[in-house]
Amino acid sequence: MPHKSELTSIFDSTPDTQMYEYKITLEKIQGELSQYGLTSNQSKVFIYLGKYGAKTAPEVCKALKLPRTETYHLLSALQNKGIVSATFQHPIQFTALPLNKAIWILVNSEKERLKSLEHMEKGLSELWDNIPTFDSSHEEVEEKFQMLQGSNQIQSKITEMTDNFKDEFLILGSEKDYIKLYHGEFLESFVKSKQKFRLLSSCSEKTTYIFDNLERKNIKKLNNEIQNNLCFILKDNSELLFFTKNANSSEPYAMWTNSKSMVYSMKLLFESLWVESKNIHL
């Protein structure tokens, strides 16, 4: 059994020690915990308490070589997040929740925060509308471009586009692209939709199940000669979301624009491919 002082050196281990392998793993965990809203030092304290059991603030401070005041702030923040608890004994000892419970608490806390922000929208909009617009110009709408990186940003933009389309929604994508849209429940928005939509896909017979609840007359299969790295979405002949890196990439990238020339060009491409494509049969 390693000596207690050797265990606490895991965060400071060097490549020439046996503990270095664990240090690399801990750094990966720290990076993942940042996705749940923890800072680097908050993650460090949580990991330390989770792996070495209940500790006092001075013990945490000494083991992790953190400033005394910062250590108390970190422990307080982790308690406020609900993933570290403190005893009533003296001196006070701090204990971390099991990782799975901690993640559950952090995720649900974020869900509640988002719900709260959503409920604030109406009141905030009313306050906004109370202030008059001082821009007296009535120029034509500017053409804009927006670069989007990662699934969350792209999914948010797609949802925004589907929430208020009036004329027709067009999608062209590969099999992998449509599988992602299906599992993200995006295609559900077209099941009861009264607006027009048309889908062009390179899906094989094995994956046509993703269209089971949709009107098949609105779906066609792309020619096999069309490359699988082409994916774009058109809304109302006014907006275009073009994937520069699609589902085949580890992290998707896309460009949104309301450029009339680009929208028109991609609409021509879609219509041309639609005519050449075959219907997907039941």
Buried (B, 14 or more C-beta within 10 A) or exposed (E): EEEEEEBBBBBEBEEEBEBEEBBEEBBEBBEEBEEBEBEEBBBBBBBBBBEBEBBBBEBBBBBBEBEEEEBBBBBEBBEEBBBBBBEEEEEEBBEBBEBEEBBBBBEEBEEEEEEEEEEEEEEEEEEEEEEEEEEEEEEEEEEEEEEBEEEEBBBEBBEBBBEEBEEBBBBBBBBBBBBBBBEEEBBEBBEEBEEBBBBBBBBEEEBBEBBEEBEBEBBBBBEEEBEBBBBBBBBBEBBBBBBBBBBEEEEBBBBBBBBEEBBEEBBEBBEEBBEEBEEBEE
